[in-house]
Amino acid sequence: MKDRLIEPIILRVTTMRLRIYQIWKRWRNVILTLLLLAAVTISSAQLSLVEPSVPLSALKPFSLAGYHRLLIFAPHSDDETLGTGGLILAARRAGIQVKVVMLTNGDGFLFATIRDFKRIYPRHFDFVRLGEMRQQETLAALRLLGVSSSQVDFLSYPDRGTPELWDTYWSPGHPFRSPYNGDSKSPYPITYDPKSVYAGADVLGDIQSILDSYQPDLVVYPHPDDVHPDHWGLSVFVRLALTLEEHSHPDFHPFQLTYLVHRPDYPDLRGLRPQAALTPPIALYDLSQDWYRLDMPAADTALKGQAILKYHSQLTLLRSFMESFVRANELFAPVQDAVLPVLAQGNPNNPSTWLEAGEQVIKPIQRDPAGDFITRTALPPTDLVATYAARDSANNLLVCVEARENAVPALVYSLRMKVLSSKGIMAFQAQAGDIAPGWQPARRSGRFVCVSTRLADLGNPWAVYIGANVVGGGRTIDEVAWQMVQIPER
C-alpha cells in the first residue's frame, strides 16, 4: 500500500524534472543570452560611475606628419571605427592612403543572430548571413569615413577562434572548424584569399602578403592587453608578421601603434559623451606611461558617431558601450620589442635575483596588471604579474612567469613561445601542473614558474615571442601579454 502511494509521487517528480530539463534545453540559448545582457548592463552601469584617473595632459599628442600609407587591422566589423575612426578621418584629410583589414566578420554574435533571424537555435547559414550583414555594415561605416570598398580587405577567419589558430590549429593540414558557420574555411564570397583555411599559418601568410603589397609606414592594430580573445589574438599575429617582414626586409620599419577596445575598466565613462576625454585604464597606465592621444575636432567626433550607428546588428546590446568611443580624442600605445639579456649571476629559478654584468638588475620583458579582476584579487596565486627571459653562460634560454603569491599545484601555469629561426617558426610550450601531451615540464619555485631549454635545440633563434597564462578548473584565469624578444648574436 505504501509503495502504491509513493510510486505516483516519484513518477510526478521524475516527469517534472524531465519537463524542466526539456524547457532548459529548448530555451538555454535565450536564457544565457539574457544573462549576458544583464551582466553587460550591470557592468556598464557600475563602470559609468568611474571618473578618469589619468590627466589628458599626461598623454603625448600624436601627429600624422610624415606618414604616407596607414594600415589598420581590426578583429571584428566595428572595431576599426570604435578604435580608429578619428585616425582614419585625420589621415584622409592629410592625404594619407588608408587600408583597413578585417580579421573576422563577427559572425559569432549569438544574440544578434537569434534576434535578426528569429531562431532560438540558429543554423550555420544564419551565422553566415550575420557575417555578410556585418561586412556590409563595415563598408557603409568606412564609406562615411572616406574609405572606399577597394581599400577594405576581409580575411574572413572564424569569429572567436583566433587563439585556437594561434595555439592549436597552426597547420593548414589540421584546420579549425568554426562552431558558428560550421566550416573550416571561409564560406564568404568576400574573402581576401578564398584558398586559405582556418589555420594560424594561413592567417600569418595573409597578413604578410598585405604588408608586402601595401608597404605601410604606419600600422595600427589591437592592444596586446585587450581581454577579448580575438583582439589579443590579432595583436600577436600582426606583431609576428611585422617582425618577420622587418627581419627579411631591413629597410621596412613601419611605426606601430595599438588601440584598446575591451577591458572592464575601459572606457572610463560609459555612454555618449562626445565632449569627454578618453583616457587609458589606470591599471595599464601604471605599467607604462607611453600613450598617445589623437585630439579630434567636434565635427570628426560627430561623424565617427554616425559611422558607429551604421552597425545596426550591434546596437541593441552594445549601443551604450559603442557610443563610449565617441569622444574628443582617441588613444594609442606604441610597440617596443625587448632584447634578451645575458644572465651574469642569480638563481635560474628566481628572476628576482637575476643580474647582468655590472650587477645591473634584469627587468621583466613584460609586466601585467595586478589585482585588476575580482578573481585575481581574491586568489593571488592566479594573478600573474610578469614574465622574464634571459640567456645564461651555457647558452640556455631561461623563461619564467611570476604570480602575485606562491604558485600552487591546483593551478596549471603555462609558458608558450613562437621561436623564430632560419628554419622557420617553431612552437615551444611548457607547463607546471597537469602536463598535457606534447608539453615540456616547468618548475615551480615560490612565486615563479620557470623553464630552461638550450637555444641550440630551438634552432639558435634570432627572436622568440613569449606568452604565459594560468588555468584553473579548465578556464584561463589570467594571462600575460605576448612579448617579442630579440636575441642578439654572440
C-alpha positions in Angstrom: 0.0 0.0 0.0 2.9 2.4 0.9 4.6 1.7 -2.3 1.4 2.4 -4.3 1.2 5.8 -2.6 4.9 6.7 -3.2 5.0 5.5 -6.8 2.8 8.2 -8.3 4.8 10.9 -6.4 8.1 9.6 -7.8 6.6 9.5 -11.2 5.3 13.1 -10.9 8.7 14.3 -9.7 10.5 12.5 -12.4 8.2 13.9 -15.0 8.6 17.4 -13.7 12.4 17.1 -13.7 12.3 15.9 -17.3 9.9 18.7 -18.3 12.3 21.3 -16.6 15.2 19.8 -18.5 13.4 20.0 -21.8 12.4 23.6 -21.2 16.1 24.4 -20.3 17.4 22.6 -23.4 15.0 24.4 -25.6 15.5 27.9 -24.2 19.0 27.8 -22.9 20.4 30.0 -25.7 17.9 32.7 -24.9 18.4 32.3 -21.1 22.2 32.5 -21.4 22.0 35.5 -23.8 19.7 37.3 -21.4 22.1 36.6 -18.5 24.9 38.0 -20.6 22.8 41.1 -21.4 22.2 41.6 -17.7 25.8 41.2 -16.9 26.9 43.7 -19.6 24.2 46.2 -18.4 25.2 45.9 -14.7 28.9 46.2 -15.7 28.2 49.3 -17.8 26.2 50.9 -15.0 29.0 50.3 -12.5 31.8 51.5 -14.8 29.9 54.6 -15.8 30.4 55.9 -12.2 34.2 55.7 -12.5 35.9 59.0 -13.1 39.0 59.4 -15.3 42.2 58.8 -13.4 44.9 59.8 -16.0 45.1 63.5 -16.9 44.9 64.2 -20.6 47.9 66.4 -20.4 50.0 63.3 -19.4 49.4 61.8 -22.8 51.6 62.7 -25.8 49.8 64.3 -28.8 50.1 62.2 -31.9 50.9 63.8 -35.3 50.4 62.2 -38.7 53.0 64.4 -40.3 55.4 62.4 -42.5 53.3 59.3 -42.9 52.0 58.2 -46.3 50.3 54.8 -46.0 48.2 53.8 -43.0 47.3 50.2 -42.5 44.6 49.3 -39.8 43.8 45.8 -38.6 40.5 45.1 -36.8 39.4 41.8 -35.2 35.6 42.3 -36.0 33.4 44.5 -38.1 33.1 47.7 -36.0 36.4 47.7 -34.1 38.1 49.8 -36.8 35.5 52.5 -36.3 35.5 52.3 -32.5 39.3 52.4 -32.1 40.5 54.4 -35.1 37.5 56.3 -36.7 39.1 59.6 -35.8 42.5 58.5 -37.0 41.0 57.5 -40.4 39.4 60.9 -40.8 42.6 62.7 -39.9 44.6 60.6 -42.3 42.2 61.1 -45.2 42.3 64.9 -44.5 46.1 64.8 -44.6 46.1 63.0 -47.9 47.4 59.7 -46.4 46.4 56.4 -48.1 44.3 54.2 -45.8 43.7 50.5 -46.0 41.6 48.5 -43.4 41.9 44.8 -42.9 39.2 42.8 -41.0 40.3 39.6 -39.5 36.8 38.1 -38.9 33.3 39.0 -39.9 31.9 38.9 -36.4 29.6 36.0 -37.2 29.7 34.5 -33.7 27.4 37.0 -32.1 24.7 34.7 -30.8 22.2 37.3 -29.5 22.2 39.2 -32.8 21.7 36.0 -34.8 18.7 34.9 -32.6 17.2 38.4 -32.9 17.7 39.1 -36.5 16.7 35.6 -37.8 14.1 34.7 -35.2 15.6 31.3 -34.4 16.3 30.0 -30.9 18.7 27.6 -32.4 20.4 29.4 -35.3 21.7 27.3 -38.2 25.2 27.7 -39.6 23.7 29.5 -42.5 22.2 32.1 -40.2 25.6 32.9 -38.7 27.0 33.3 -42.3 24.1 35.7 -43.0 25.0 37.7 -40.0 28.6 37.8 -41.1 27.6 39.1 -44.6 25.4 41.7 -42.9 28.4 42.9 -40.8 30.6 43.1 -43.9 28.1 45.5 -45.4 27.8 47.5 -42.2 31.6 47.9 -42.3 31.6 49.1 -45.8 28.9 51.6 -45.0 30.7 52.9 -41.9 34.0 53.2 -43.7 32.4 54.9 -46.7 31.1 57.6 -44.3 34.7 58.0 -43.0 36.1 58.4 -46.6 37.3 54.8 -47.2 36.1 53.0 -50.3 35.4 49.3 -50.5 38.5 48.8 -52.6 40.5 49.9 -49.6 39.0 47.2 -47.3 40.1 43.6 -47.1 38.0 40.9 -45.3 40.2 37.9 -44.3 37.1 36.1 -43.1 38.6 33.9 -40.4 36.5 32.4 -37.6 35.0 34.7 -35.0 36.1 33.8 -31.5 38.6 31.3 -33.0 41.8 33.4 -33.2 43.5 32.0 -30.1 42.7 28.5 -31.3 44.5 29.3 -34.6 47.5 30.7 -32.7 47.8 28.0 -30.1 46.5 24.8 -31.6 45.4 24.9 -35.2 48.5 26.3 -36.8 49.0 23.9 -39.7 46.7 24.1 -42.8 46.6 20.4 -42.8 44.8 20.4 -39.5 42.4 23.4 -39.7 40.0 24.7 -37.1 36.2 24.3 -37.6 34.0 27.2 -36.6 31.2 26.3 -34.2 29.2 29.1 -35.7 29.4 28.9 -39.5 30.3 25.2 -39.3 33.2 25.5 -41.8 37.0 25.1 -41.8 37.5 27.7 -44.5 35.7 30.9 -45.4 32.1 30.4 -46.8 32.0 34.1 -47.7 32.1 35.4 -51.3 34.0 38.4 -50.0 37.3 36.9 -48.8 40.9 38.1 -49.3 42.2 34.6 -50.2 39.5 32.1 -50.8 42.1 29.3 -50.7 43.1 30.0 -47.1 41.8 27.6 -44.4 41.2 28.3 -40.7 44.8 27.8 -39.7 47.4 30.0 -38.0 49.9 29.7 -40.8 47.3 31.0 -43.3 46.4 34.0 -41.1 50.1 34.9 -40.9 50.5 34.4 -44.6 47.6 36.7 -45.5 48.9 39.4 -43.2 52.4 39.2 -44.6 51.0 39.3 -48.1 49.2 42.5 -47.3 52.3 44.1 -45.7 54.4 43.1 -48.8 52.0 44.6 -51.3 50.9 47.7 -49.4 54.2 48.7 -47.8 52.6 50.8 -45.0 54.7 53.2 -42.9 52.1 53.3 -40.1 50.5 50.1 -38.8 47.7 50.2 -36.2 46.3 47.1 -34.6 44.7 45.9 -31.2 46.5 46.4 -27.9 48.1 43.2 -26.6 46.4 43.6 -23.2 42.9 43.8 -24.8 41.0 41.0 -22.9 38.8 39.9 -25.9 40.5 36.7 -27.4 40.1 37.9 -31.0 41.7 41.2 -30.1 44.8 40.0 -28.4 44.9 37.1 -30.9 45.0 39.5 -33.9 47.6 41.6 -32.0 50.0 38.6 -31.7 49.5 37.7 -35.4 50.2 41.2 -36.7 53.2 41.7 -34.4 54.7 38.4 -35.6 54.1 39.2 -39.2 55.7 42.6 -38.8 58.7 41.1 -37.0 59.2 38.6 -39.8 58.9 41.2 -42.5 61.3 43.6 -40.8 63.8 40.7 -40.5 63.5 39.8 -44.2 63.5 43.4 -45.4 65.8 45.6 -43.3 64.5 48.8 -44.9 61.0 48.1 -43.8 60.3 49.6 -40.4 56.7 51.0 -40.1 55.8 52.8 -36.9 53.4 50.6 -34.9 50.5 51.7 -32.7 47.9 49.7 -30.8 44.4 50.6 -29.8 42.2 49.3 -26.9 38.6 48.3 -27.1 37.8 45.6 -24.5 38.6 45.9 -20.8 36.1 46.1 -17.9 37.7 49.4 -16.8 37.6 51.0 -20.2 36.3 53.3 -21.4 36.3 55.0 -18.0 32.9 56.6 -18.6 30.2 54.7 -20.5 27.6 56.2 -22.8 27.5 59.0 -25.4 29.8 61.8 -24.0 31.2 63.5 -27.2 32.9 66.3 -25.2 34.6 64.0 -22.7 38.2 62.7 -23.0 39.2 59.1 -23.5 42.0 58.1 -21.1 43.8 54.8 -20.6 42.9 52.4 -17.9 44.9 53.2 -14.8 45.9 49.5 -14.5 47.7 49.7 -17.9 48.9 53.3 -17.4 50.7 52.3 -14.2 52.7 49.7 -16.2 53.6 52.2 -19.0 53.0 55.9 -19.3 53.8 55.7 -23.0 50.5 56.6 -24.5 49.5 58.9 -27.4 46.3 60.9 -27.8 44.8 62.0 -31.1 42.7 65.1 -30.5 39.6 65.3 -32.7 37.6 68.3 -33.9 34.0 68.2 -32.9 32.9 67.5 -36.5 35.1 64.4 -36.6 33.7 63.2 -33.3 30.2 63.6 -34.7 31.0 61.9 -37.9 32.5 59.0 -36.0 29.3 58.7 -34.0 27.3 58.5 -37.3 29.6 55.8 -38.6 29.2 53.7 -35.4 25.4 53.9 -35.9 25.8 52.0 -39.2 26.4 48.9 -37.2 22.7 48.1 -36.7 23.3 44.5 -35.8 25.3 45.5 -32.7 23.3 48.4 -31.3 20.6 46.5 -29.4 23.0 45.0 -27.0 26.1 47.2 -27.2 24.9 50.8 -28.1 25.9 52.4 -24.8 29.3 50.7 -25.0 29.9 51.6 -28.6 29.0 55.2 -28.1 31.5 55.4 -25.3 34.1 55.7 -28.0 32.5 58.9 -29.5 34.9 61.2 -27.6 37.0 64.2 -28.1 40.1 62.1 -28.7 41.4 58.6 -29.5 44.1 56.7 -27.7 47.1 54.7 -28.9 50.0 52.9 -27.3 53.3 52.3 -29.2 55.1 48.9 -29.5 58.6 48.1 -28.5 60.4 44.8 -28.6 62.6 43.5 -25.7 66.2 42.4 -26.1 67.3 39.1 -24.4 69.7 40.0 -21.6 72.6 37.8 -20.5 72.4 36.4 -17.0 75.7 37.0 -15.2 74.6 35.8 -11.7 71.5 34.7 -9.9 69.3 31.7 -9.3 67.8 30.5 -12.7 64.5 29.7 -10.9 64.2 33.1 -9.2 64.3 36.1 -11.5 64.2 38.5 -8.6 68.0 37.5 -8.2 68.9 37.9 -11.9 71.7 40.3 -12.6 73.5 41.3 -15.8 77.2 42.1 -16.0 77.9 45.1 -13.8 75.3 43.9 -11.4 72.5 45.6 -13.4 69.1 44.2 -12.4 67.3 42.2 -15.2 63.8 43.6 -15.5 60.7 41.7 -16.8 60.3 41.5 -20.5 56.5 42.0 -19.9 54.5 43.2 -16.9 50.8 42.5 -16.3 48.3 44.5 -14.2 47.9 43.1 -10.6 44.5 42.7 -8.9 42.6 44.1 -11.9 39.8 41.5 -11.7 37.9 40.2 -8.7 39.0 36.6 -9.1 42.7 37.6 -9.3 42.3 39.9 -6.3 40.7 37.2 -4.2 43.2 34.4 -5.4 46.7 35.9 -5.5 48.3 32.7 -7.0 46.1 33.1 -10.1 47.3 36.7 -10.6 50.2 36.8 -13.0 52.3 39.9 -12.8 55.3 39.5 -15.1 57.3 37.3 -17.5 61.1 37.2 -17.6 63.6 35.9 -20.1 67.4 35.7 -20.2 70.3 33.7 -21.7 72.8 32.1 -19.3 76.5 31.5 -19.9 75.8 27.9 -21.2 73.6 29.4 -23.9 70.4 28.2 -22.4 67.2 30.2 -22.7 65.5 30.8 -19.3 61.9 31.9 -19.2 59.8 32.5 -16.1 56.3 33.7 -15.2 55.7 35.4 -11.8 52.5 35.2 -9.8 51.5 37.6 -7.0 51.9 34.8 -4.4 53.4 31.4 -4.5 52.3 29.2 -7.3 50.1 26.3 -6.2 49.7 22.7 -7.6 46.0 23.1 -8.1 46.6 25.5 -10.9 48.2 24.9 -14.3 50.9 27.5 -15.2 51.8 27.6 -18.9 54.8 29.2 -20.8 54.5 29.4 -24.6 56.9 30.5 -27.3 56.9 31.0 -31.0 60.6 30.6 -31.9 61.9 32.4 -35.0 65.0 31.0 -36.6 66.4 30.3 -40.1 64.4 27.1 -40.0 61.1 29.0 -39.8 58.7 29.2 -36.9 58.7 26.6 -34.1 56.3 26.3 -31.2 57.6 25.6 -27.7 55.4 25.1 -24.7 55.9 24.1 -21.0 53.6 23.6 -18.1 53.7 23.2 -14.3 50.7 21.2 -13.1 48.9 18.6 -15.1 51.2 18.4 -18.1 49.3 17.9 -21.4 50.8 15.7 -24.1 53.4 17.5 -26.2 54.3 19.9 -23.4 57.6 20.2 -21.5 57.7 20.3 -17.7 58.2 23.6 -16.0 59.3 24.1 -12.4 57.5 25.9 -9.5 59.7 27.9 -7.2 57.8 30.2 -4.8 56.1 32.9 -6.9 57.8 31.7 -10.1 57.3 29.0 -12.7 60.3 28.6 -14.9 61.6 26.5 -17.8 65.1 26.2 -19.3 66.0 25.0 -22.8 69.1 25.0 -25.0 69.0 27.7 -27.7 70.7 25.2 -30.0 67.7 22.8 -29.5 65.5 25.7 -30.7 67.5 26.2 -33.9 69.6 29.1 -32.5 66.7 31.6 -33.0 67.1 35.3 -33.7 63.9 36.1 -31.8 61.3 34.4 -29.5 57.7 35.5 -28.9 56.8 34.7 -25.3 53.4 34.4 -23.6 52.2 32.9 -20.3 48.9 32.1 -18.6 47.4 30.3 -15.6 44.4 27.9 -15.8 42.1 26.7 -13.0 39.1 24.5 -13.4 39.7 24.3 -17.2 39.4 28.1 -17.6 42.1 30.7 -18.3 42.1 32.9 -15.2 44.9 35.3 -16.2 47.5 35.7 -19.0 50.4 38.0 -19.6 50.5 39.7 -23.0 52.8 38.2 -25.5 56.2 40.0 -26.0 58.7 39.8 -28.8 62.2 39.3 -27.6 65.1 39.9 -30.0 68.2 37.6 -29.5 71.5 39.3 -30.4 74.3 37.2 -31.9 77.0 36.3 -29.5 
